[in-house]
Structures are given as C-alpha cells and as structure tokens.
Amino acid sequence: MKIEFLEAAQAELDDAFEWYEAQQKHLGVQFINEFEAAIKRISTYPESYVLIGNEVRRCLIKRFPYGILYGIDAVRLL
C-alpha cells in the first residue's frame, strides 16, 4: 500500500516533534514512534477507523492528542 503525506501534514508532524523534544528529551522520539505505529495500523486495517466525513477517516495516536486523517483511495494523509 502506497502512503502519501501532504506537505502541510509533514510540516505539522515536524513541528510536533520539535515541540515535544523541547518539552522533554526523547519525548519527540516517543511521539514519532507512536505516529509510525498508527501508520502501520492504518496500512494493516485501513477501513477499521472512524469515518468522519466523505471518505475521510481518523486514527488517533496513542498517548498524544493527535489524529491522522486519511482517505483510502491512496491512503493520502491529510
């Protein structure tokens, strides 16, 4: 399964990593690890997450107040 990130999503991910690292050493790394685990869950079970709009789903990231919005057509992350 091909996964594409929008530029805005990548920028937000980078900003969140930097913010968490500034709060506590290695917290940004933990955030990225949870993000990557969520991406794996989406890749494995793309239709199992909440449909929140027209063909847009949301997978929540464990331990952090973030969700990944995506569509199944190409699993394009918003």
C-alpha positions as CSV (number, residue, x, y, z in Angstrom):
1,M,0.0,0.0,0.0
2,K,1.4,3.4,-1.0
3,I,1.1,6.1,1.6
4,E,1.4,9.8,0.6
5,F,1.8,12.7,3.0
6,L,0.6,16.2,2.2
7,E,3.2,18.9,2.7
8,A,1.1,20.5,5.4
9,A,0.8,17.2,7.3
10,Q,4.6,16.7,7.1
11,A,5.2,20.2,8.4
12,E,2.8,19.7,11.3
13,L,4.5,16.4,12.2
14,D,7.9,18.1,12.2
15,D,6.6,20.9,14.4
16,A,5.0,18.5,16.8
17,F,8.2,16.5,17.1
18,E,10.2,19.7,17.8
19,W,7.7,20.9,20.4
20,Y,7.7,17.5,22.3
21,E,11.5,17.4,22.2
22,A,11.6,20.9,23.7
23,Q,9.3,19.8,26.5
24,Q,11.3,16.7,27.4
25,K,14.3,14.9,25.9
26,H,13.2,11.9,23.8
27,L,9.5,12.8,24.1
28,G,9.6,13.8,20.4
29,V,11.1,10.4,19.5
30,Q,8.3,8.7,21.5
31,F,5.7,10.8,19.6
32,I,7.2,9.7,16.2
33,N,7.3,6.1,17.4
34,E,3.5,6.3,18.2
35,F,2.9,8.0,14.9
36,E,4.7,5.3,13.0
37,A,2.7,2.6,14.9
38,A,-0.5,4.4,13.9
39,I,0.6,4.4,10.2
40,K,1.2,0.7,10.4
41,R,-2.2,0.1,11.9
42,I,-3.8,2.2,9.1
43,S,-1.8,0.2,6.5
44,T,-2.9,-3.1,8.0
45,Y,-6.6,-2.2,8.7
46,P,-7.4,0.9,6.6
47,E,-11.2,0.5,6.9
48,S,-11.3,0.0,10.7
49,Y,-11.1,3.6,11.8
50,V,-13.9,6.1,12.3
51,L,-15.4,7.7,9.2
52,I,-15.6,11.4,10.0
53,G,-16.6,12.8,6.6
54,N,-16.9,12.0,3.0
55,E,-14.4,9.2,2.7
56,V,-12.1,10.7,5.4
57,R,-11.2,8.5,8.3
58,R,-9.4,9.3,11.6
59,C,-6.9,7.2,13.5
60,L,-6.0,8.5,16.9
61,I,-2.3,8.4,18.0
62,K,-1.8,6.7,21.4
63,R,-0.6,8.8,24.3
64,F,-0.7,12.1,22.3
65,P,-3.5,14.4,21.4
66,Y,-3.2,13.9,17.6
67,G,-5.1,12.0,15.0
68,I,-4.2,11.0,11.5
69,L,-6.8,12.0,8.8
70,Y,-6.7,9.8,5.7
71,G,-8.6,8.6,2.7
72,I,-8.5,5.1,1.5
73,D,-8.2,5.8,-2.3
74,A,-4.4,6.1,-1.9
75,V,-4.3,6.4,1.9
76,R,-3.4,10.0,1.4
77,L,-2.7,11.6,4.8
78,L,-4.3,15.0,5.3
